[in-house]
């Protein structure tokens, strides 16, 4: 859990597929997908596109993409160029 994030409420609970290196991906009630640097506890990228809360996020096995699922009944993929 990343517990000191300023913008993530009580923290981020993450499964292993939401972690890669020093980064964790989160989805939230604000309809965004965010990438966080664990060592600094700061959000360094916010991805938009969903129209409802985001409840599922994961990195692809090779870390090149993020998949997110939302209450808007869509799945989005985002290409990650560097983490």
Buried (B, 14 or more C-beta within 10 A) or exposed (E): EBEEBEEBEEEBEBEEBBBBEEBBBBBBEEBBBBBBBBEEBBBEBEBEBBEEBBEEBBBBEEEEEBBBBBEBEEEBEBEBEEB
